[in-house]
């Protein structure tokens, strides 16, 4: 999983070449900066899409995020849980690309209990700015129970949005620390019918009753669990435990080791692997097509 030693290995490359620094345009940053509030939907620059910053009440406070959807029609919704660096342009771009395929996508600020909006422009800024030290206290609050409360509140909010179909299922996808959040979300509400974890950390926590692998049977979802090859090398038994849990629960699940290292799906990550990311995106779209209606 993504830990301090991993980011230390990345630091030189990430800081010397901010791979997608040009993506953090002033207009988008202004829309999603600290103090983000419910805004009027604006064109994304991609034909047929609109987007806005949003915030709404949850049992734990006012959650904020970024919502992207097709301009017309009624569509399945998706909850996107970011990695440790949180809400930023790389994640908004993932949402835009998915919305262009016909989904209404909410990128969540997972740290909303403590801060509002974007905190790091990209992974280079996270590393250079001592990100682990900053997010540590925020991250500690993201327990299984907290994420389940969030998931129920988010699903309820999505179902009340214009352009979201209640007849279709909700999908959820997460990266790094967001990987476990997808399983917890699916266990929290039957509205979530598809869950995809990309290089997720902590999916198997033996002896823990809320370990994601132990909760697969509490869901009504199909799963895509995409494991980084270096994570698999460190914990090769995890994929077996996940497969056995899904099989025992009778839940459809694709559990696969991909040809990319931890972070391969994320464009501003030093581990970004375009070919492996394209495969992950194709597999995600196939999951949603089969599961969401």
Buried (B, 14 or more C-beta within 10 A) or exposed (E): BBEEEBBEEBBEBBBEEBBBEEBBEEEBBEBBEEEBEEBEBBEBEBEBBBBBBBBBEBEEEEBBBBBBBBEEEEBBBBBBBBBBBBBBBBBBBBBBBBBBBBBBBBBBBBBBBBBBBBBBBBBBBBBBEEBBEBBEEBBEEBEBEBBBBBBBBBBEBBEEBEBBBEEBBBBBBBBBBBBBBBBBBBBBBBBBBBBBBBBBBBBBBEEEEBBBBBBBEBBBBBBBBBBBBBBBEEBEEBBEBBBEBBEEBEBBBBBBBBEBBBBBBBBBBBBBBEEBBEBBBEBBBEBBEEBBE
